[in-house]
Amino acid sequence: MPTADLVLRGTVLTVDENRPTAQALAVSEGRIVAVGSSADVESWVGPETRQLDVEGCVMPGFVEAHGHPLMEAMVLSDAMADIRPVTLRDADAVVAAVRAEVTARGAEGAYLNGWDPLLQQGLPEPTLAWLNAMAPDSPLVIVHNSGHKAYFNTAAAARAGLTRDTPDPKGASYGRAADGELDGTAEEIGAVFSLLTGAIQPDDYPAMLHAELGRLNRAGLTTCSEMAFDPAFRPVVAQMREELTVRLRVYEISNAQMATDAVPDNGDDLFRQPGIKIWVDGSPWVGNIDLSFPYLDTDATRIIGVTPGSCGCANYTAEQLTEIVGAYFPRGWQLACHVHGDVGVDTILDVYEDVLRRHPRTDHRLRLEHVGAIRPEQLQRAHDLGVTCSIFVDQIHYWGDVIVDGLFGPEHGNRWMPCGSAVATGMRISLHNDPPVTPEEPLRNISVAVTRTAPSGRVLGPEERLTVEQAIRAQTIDAAYQLFADDIVGSLEVGKYADMVVLSADPRAVPPEQIADLEVRATFLAGAQVYGTL
């Protein structure tokens, strides 16, 4: 009988409904070959088997169903300054960081990420005049923490080749003054990304990606999606294939040509492109999500530039979305659609229903991303269509009080990110962090989904809470399902890859509010330890 390469003994949280908890598991050639009691794996032990008695808990490696690791590798590198609220909360410190970066970078230009006036209260308005005063002679680009807006000075516009005659990218826009000149703002991905071309040197990128993989493994992640994939990354990822310590599932940005060189049946278990990404609307923190109800008229909404009475807006018309989805879906692609506002949800569900009627597919796993303001009847409609939602529940931890008091009021704010209503339909959901918007913190996601506690300590919509077991599924097997990877990862079962995380305690056995503070002691990809010192 063959022997195992690795045997782990201890509390094993399998996320397998047939055997939720085990005492041990055995791994051979990267795959799980036995799960059960200590006696069940004993026959797999040989003289070369690495045996570990684990204190704490072994569970499936976490799955980030809506991440941006290829982008975060750049944003959190030395090429850009990190001014996110998780790094700098004080407005004066943010402004000082901008000034210091401009001075340090000189002619090469300063690029910063994380501007957030809702959480960094007291920030100045980043007008073109202010940006030009901060950097009169060199490029300066500041990306909003949401990633949906950027501010740039005149020198940055010149470097990017932007003029008053530059057309707006499809689904995005450059702000303009009354005379038609650029006003130093860019909204949505197509406009924001074009401003960052001067920030990164291609030769520096492999080291950036190595650092990012380390961050993901330290958080216990073994599978991660890239939800704004640019095909230009394909060669560098292929070059680094043997060095990947996280499985990547990438979603290519829909383009003006509505075409891709990839085919749906592509890649392998380590790297694969399952689908295409679309943005129906923008960010609640910028004011451009497509709602049926207005933003409040408060200091918070005035700070982010929302016109009183505004219900936000969409990036595309229904006709444009029909054209985009109709171009990709019949070719076999999964679609993942960013949408926060409830009107935007209605629009994209209409589009999905239409394309499914014209091009039926039994296992399409069409996706909606974030869905902050989605209503219960919309969740039921989505589930009935076979549509699944990836929910950004960590927003409650950072912006929960602002959502209720500053942006939407109790009626709509308390229901923000309604995980409970989603699961009640029978839908398989995922929880995500949308990094670098919030850090990769899957354990916090689980905790927030169960407690729904805002920074002040108030609980938002207790009826929308998940059980610990439901939240764990949403960060493991159900997240893997959304990525068409649940057949190989997401639970600890015989035949699946031994992608595992070792925690300091069983998250089912500690108070829910303490789950976020559990320690990731080790991470394994296909049985190889990629983080930790066990």
N, C-alpha and C positions, 0 to 999 in steps of 0.2 A: 504494500500500500504506500502511496506517496506520502511525504511528510509536509507539514506546513512550514512556511517561512517565518510566520509570526503567530503567536497565540496571546490574546489578551484575556485576563480574568478580572472580574469585578462586576459592578453594576453596569449592565449593557441595556441602554434604552434603544430599542430596535426601530421604532416607528413602523412596526409590522403588526397589523391588527391580529394576526394569528398567534403572535408571541410578543407582546409588548415589551417584556423584560426578560433578559437572559443573564446567565452567570459568566459566559465566556464565548469567544468566537475564535475561529482559526482562519488564516489567510494563506493562500498559495498562489504564486505568480500574479499577485495583484488583486485576486478575486477572493471573496468570502467562500469558504468551503464547508464551514460548520458553524452553527449558532445554537446554543442551548445551555445545558448544564456543564459543569466542569468535566463530568464524566463523558459527555457527548464529544468533547474535543480532545480527550486524552489520547485517542488512537492516532491523532494527527501529529503528536509531538515526536520529534526525532532529535538526533544529536546536534543538528545544526539549527534547530528551531529557536528563534528569539522568543522568550517567554517573559511577559510583563504582568505583574500583579498591580492593578490600577486602583489607586484611591480616588474616589470621586465617581465619575460617570463617563462611560463611553457612549457616544451617540453618532448618528450620521453627520458627516460634514455639512455645514450650513450651505444653503444655496441662495445666492443673490439673484433674484429673477429680474431685477431692474437696476443694473449698475452701469457704471461708465469707467471701467478700469483703464482702458486705453487712453481716455481723456484725463482721468485723474492722475495717471502717471506723469503727465505734463504739468497739470495744475499744481500738484503738490511737490514738484521738483524745485531745484534751485533756480530754474529759469523764470519762475513766477513767484510772487510774494503771496503768502497765505494770510488774508485779512478776514477770514470768515468769523462769524460770531463765536464759534467754538474755540477760536484762537485768540481773538481780540474782541472784547465786549464793549470797551470804552471808546466813544467816538473820537476823543482827542488822540487816543493811541492809534486809531485807524488813520487819521489825517497825518500824524507823525510818521507812520509807516509808509504812507504814500510819498511824503516828502523825502524820507530817507532812501527809498527805492529809486526815486528820480535822480538823486545825487549820486548814489552808488553805481547806477547803470550808465549814466552819461548818454553818449550818442547812440548806444545800442538800444535804448528805449526801456521803459518800465512797464511791466505787465503784472497786474494784481488781480486776485480773485477773492470774492466773498463779501462785497459791499452789501449791507443790509440795514437800511434805516429803521426798519421795524424793531429789530433787536439791538441795534447800535444807535440808540436814541441820541439825537443831537448832531448827527452828521450834517455837513453843509450840503446844499443842493449842488450836484455835480454838473453845473452848467458848462457850456463850451468856454466861456470866459474864465471860470474857475480852473478848468483843466489846463487852459493855455497859460494861466498865471502860474500854476504849479510846475509846468514843464514848457517853457516858452520855445525851446529849440530842439527838443527831442520827443519821440513818440511816448505817449502815455495812454494806456488802455486799462480800464478798471471794469471787471466783469461782476455783475450783480450775483449775489449768492445763489439765486435761483438758476443761473445760467441762461435765463431768457432775455436778459438785457445787458448792454454794455455801454460804457461811456468812453469817448475817445477824443483826443485833442486834434488840432489841425495837422501837426506833424505825423500823427498816427494815420490820419486819413490819407495823407500824401504817400506814406510808405505802403499802404494797402491799395493805392491807386483809386481811391474814392473821390468823386467830384459831385457837384450838383446834378450832373447829367447821368450819374450811375443809376441804372434801374434797380428797383427793389427786387431782391430774390423772391421766388415763389414761396408764399407762406411766411415771409419775413419783411422787414422794412427798416429803412434809415430815416431817422427823424429829420425834419426840415423846418427852417424858420419861415416866416411869412414871405420872405423874398425868394424862397426856393433853395437857399444855401443849406448845407448840412448843419445840423444843430449839435452834433456830437453825441447822438444816441443811436443805438441799434437795438432792434427787438427781434427776437427769435433766432433760431440756430443758424439759418442761412446767412444772416447778417452778422451775427456775433462771431462765428468761427472765422470769417474772412479777416477779422482784425488781429488774429493771433498768429498769422503766418510768420511774423518776424520774431516771435518769442522762442521758438525751438529750432535747434540745429539737428538735422537728421542723425548725425553721428552720435549725438548725445542720448538718443531715445532708448537704445537697449538698456543702458544703466537705469534710466527712469522706470522702465517696465520691470526690471529686477526689483527695484525698491517697492513698486506697487504690489507685486506678487507677495513680497514679504509682509506688507500691511494686511493683505487679504488673509494670508495664512495665520497671522497673529490673531485675527478676529475669528478664526475657526472656519473660514470659508474654503470650500474645495471646488465649487462650481459657481461661475459668475457670468452674467450676461453683459454684453456691451450694447447699449441701446441707442447709440448714435455712431454706428460703424461707418468709417470711410474706407472704401476699398484700397486706398493708398497704404493702409496699414497691413494689408495681406502679406506682402513680401517680408516685412520685418518680423511679423509674428511667425511666418513659416521658417525664417532663418533661426529664430529662437525656440523652435518647437521643443527640442530636447531639454530646454531649460524651464519650460512651463511647469509651475507647481499648482496651478488652478485650471480646471476645465473651463474653456471659454465657449460661450454661445453668443454669436454676434447677430445684430439686427441692423441691416444696412439702411442708411437714411434714404428715404424716397427722394428721387431727383427729378429735375425738369423733364428729362427724357422718359421718365417712368419705365426705366429699364435697368437691368443689372447683368453683369457678365457671369454671375454665379448661377448655379442650378440648384433646385430645392434638395436634391439628394447629393449633398456635398460633404466634404470633410470626414471626420471620424469622431471617436469618442472623446478625444482631447480638444479638438477645435472643429466647430461646425457653425454654419449660418442657417438658422431655422427660418428667418423671416425678414420683414421689412418694417421700418418704423415711420410713423406719421405723427404730426402734432396738430390736433384739432384746435386747441387753444393754448394759452400760455401759463402764467404763474399767478396764483392768488396774491403774491407779494409784490407783483408789478401792476396788477389791476386789469389784466387782459385774459380773464377766463370767461367763458360764455354761459351766463347765468339767467335764470328766469326772475330773479329777485335782485334788488340793487345793493351795492355796497353801502354801508353806513356812511354818514357824513361825520367823520371824527378827525381828530388830530392825526391818527394813524393813516387814514385813507388820503388825507390831504398831503401828508409827507410823501406818499408814493405816487402822487399826481393823479388820483382818481377824481374825475368830475362828479360833483354831487348828483346822485340819482343814476349813475352809470351802472349798467348790468354787465359790464365788460364787453368782450367781443370774441369772435372766432378768427382763426388764421385762414380758414378756407370756407368757401361756400359749400353747400350740400352737393352742388353739381361738380365742383372741383374734386371733392372727396370721392364721389361716385366714379369719376374718371380715374383717379389714382388707384383706388381699391380694385376697380374693374380691369386695370392694366396688370396688376401683380397677382391677384388671387387666382384667376383662371390658370395661371402658369404653375400653380401648386404652392405658392408662398403662404405662410402664416403672416397675418398683419398684427402689429402691436401699435395701438393708437393712444397717444397721450391725450387725456381729456380730464379736466377738473369740473367744469360747469355742467349743470344738469341739462341745459339747452344743448350744449355740445354733445352730451351723452345721447339725447334723443336723435340728434343728427346722425351720429356715427352708427347707432343701432339701426336706423332706417337704411343706411348705406349697407351695413352688414346683412340685414334681412334681404335686401334686394339682390345682392350678389350671391347669397346662398340659394335664393330661389332660382336664379339664372344658371348657377354653376354649383349644384349640390355637392357636398363633400362630407363624409361621415365623421371624420376626426380632424377637424380644422383647427380647433383650439384658438380661435380668434381672441384677441386680447384687448382689454382696456387698461390703461395705465394711470395710476394715482386715484382718480375718481373721488375727489374730496367731497363734492356736493351731490353725488348720485343718490337718487331716491329709492325707497324699497321696491316700488313697482317697476322701476327701471332695472334693478338688480334681478328681479324675477324674470323680466323680459329677456335680459341678457342670458341668464341661465337656460331659459327655454330655447334660446337660439344656439346654445353650446358655447357661449362666450364666457370667458373667465377674466377675473379682475386681479391685478396686482396693486396692492393698497399701501400707500405711503403713511403708515400709522405713526411713524416717528415724528411727524409734524406736530402731533399733540404734545409731545415732550418739549419741543422747542418753542412752538408758536401757539400753543393751546389757548392761552389767555388772550393773546392778540386776536386770534380767530373769532372768539366770542365777543370780547369787549370793543375791539377796534375795527373789525372788518364786517362781520355778518350778523351779530346779535345772537342771543341764546337759541332762538328757534332753529336757525340753520347751523350755527356754530357748534352746538352741542352734539349734533349728529355727524360732524365732520369725520370723514374716513369711517363709514359705517360697516365695520368688519362683521359684527354680529348679524346684521340684516343680510349680508352677503352669504355667510355660511348657512343661515337659516333656509335659504333657497335650495341648498344642496350643492352650491357652487364650490369648487376647489379654488381657493384664493392663495395668493402669496403675500408676504410682507416684504417690504424693501426699504432701502435707505437712499436711493438715488444719489450715491456719492459722486462728486464731493459736496453736494448740498448739505447732507449730514454725513458724519463719519460712518464707516462700515461698523455697525454694532447690532448684529442679529440678536444677541441676548437682550439688548434693550428693546428691540422690536417686540420680542415675545412678552417682555414685562409690560410694555405700554399697551399692547393689544389686550392684555388681561386686566390691567388696572385703569387705563384711559385717564391717567393723572397728568394734569397740566403743571407748568412750573409753580404756580401758586399753591398747588395741592388740591385744587378742586378736581372733581371727576366729571369728565365730559360724556354725557350720554351713557350712563351705566348699563342701559339695555343693549348697548353695542359692544359690550365686552365679550371676549372669547374665553373659553377655558384654557388652561395651560396646555392641555393635549392638542386642542385645535390650533393654538398659536405655534406650537412646535411643528405640527404638520405644515403649516403655512410657511415655515422657514426651512423645510426639508423636502418631504416627498411631494407635497402639492406645488411647491415652487419648481421642483424638478419636472413635474407634469407639464407646467406651462412652457418649459423649455424643450419638450419632447425628449426628456432625459430620465424619466421615472423608471424606465426599464433597466437602467444601469446604475443609478445612484438615487439617493434620497431616503433610503432605508437600509438597515443592515440585515440582508437576506442572502441566502446561499445563491451564488451565481452573480451577484452584483459586485461592483468594484468596492474594495475596502477603503472608501473615502470616509474618514472618521475624524471626530474631534473628541478630545478628552477634557472634561470639565472638572472643576474642583468639587462639584456636588451635582446631584440629580436635580434638574430644574423642577421636577414634579414634587420634590420633597422640601423645598424652601418656600418661604413667603413670596408671593409673586413680585412684590416690590424689590426683592433682593436678587431676582434672576439677573438683572442687568449688571450686577456686581460680581457674578461668578467669574472665576479665572479660567481662561483657556490655557491648559497646561501642555497640550500637544495637538498637532494636526497631522493627519496621514492622507496621502493621495496614493491610491492603489497599493496600500500597504507600506509605502515608503514614508518615513517620518520627515515632514517638510518644515515643521516648527516644533520647538519644545526640547526638553532635556530629560525625557523619561529614560 
